[in-house]
Amino acid sequence: MSESKIAVVIYEPIGSDTSRVYRGLKTALEFKDAGDDVVVVFDGSGVESLAAISDPKHKMNPLAVALRDNIRGACAFCVASHGVTDAVESGGWPLLAEYKGEASIRSLVVEGYQILNF
């Protein structure tokens, strides 16, 4: 196992740029396959992407399944504000609220992760 610690943060809504979401997930999978310590967080409008790919019929669902153990979850505040709470919770994804009800990117840095934004 390598000493690389990578956090892929997906901000892009899937309806806006499918390829950016795809590249974020494939990048995370590449690091995982190499044995690196990789986590994925969905923040901002990116929570819509997690809601969409949680559907088993979505073409990117296999990536979500492959990364299930690496996906930390989605920003709790963003999930509520984007109206995707039911989809994210029914997908079994944690709601992240470490910083005043929102996902904490700083905590990833403190844990030693290099942040890659998509």
N, C-alpha and C positions, 0 to 999 in steps of 0.2 A: 504494500500500500504506500502510495506517495504521501508526502507531507502537505500537499495542496489542500487548501480549504476554500471552497468556492460557494458563494451564495448567488444564485440566479434570481433576480427580482424582476417579475413580469408586471409591467405597468400598462401594456397595450391591450385595448379591448379587441377581442377576436374579430368583431365585425368591422373594425377599422383596418387592421393589418394582420391577416392570418399568417403571412410568412414570418413576421417578427415573432409572433407567439410560437410558431413552429420552431424557429431557430433557437429561441430561448430553451425550449424543452429538449431539443436535440443536443444542444450544447451541454445541458445538465446530464443527459444520458451518456454523452461521450465521456464526461468526467467520471460518472458513476462506473461505466464499463472499464475505465482505466484504474479503478480502485481508489479514486480520490474521495475525499470527504466533501460531498456536495449537498446543498439544501436548496429548495425552491420556495419562494414566497410570492404570493400574488397580492399586489397593492394597487391603490388607486383604481383606475378603470380596468386594470388587469383582472380584478375579481370577476368581471363578466366572462373573461376567458376561462377561468376555473369552473364557473357555473356551466358554461357550454360544454367543455370537454369532459365533464362529469357524466354526461349522457352517454350511455353505452353505444348509441347509434352515431355519435359524432366521430368523424374520421380521425380526430386526434385523441380519442379516448384510449387507444392502446398505449400512447405515450404517458398519459396520466396513470394508467395501470402499472406500467414499467417503472414509474418514478414514485409510486405510492409511498414507499418508505422514506423518500427524500423530500416530499412536499410537506413543508411545515404547516401550511395553511394559508388563510387569506385574512387581510385586515378586517377586523370586526366592524369598525366604523364604515369602511368603504362598502362592505357587503350589504349593510343596512341602507346606506345612502344610494346604492345602485339597484336596490330592490331584488337582490339575488340570494337572500338569506336561505330560503327554502331549498333552492338548487344546491347551494354549497353545503348546507347541513345534511341534506339527503344523500349527498355524495360521500359523507363521512369525513369531511375535511374540518380541521380545527379552525376556530375563529381566533385570530391573534389580536390581543389587546394589551400588550405589555407596556405601551406608552400612552397613558391617558385615553385608553379605549381604542388605540390604534396599534398597528404592527410597528415594532421598533426595528429600524434599520441599524441604529447605533448598536443594539445588542449583538447583531451579527458581526460588526466590526470588533467589538470588545471580545467576542469569542474567537477572533482571529480569521474570520472569513474575508476573502477578497470579494467585493461586490461587482457583479456583472448585471447591468440594467438592460432589459429588453422591453 
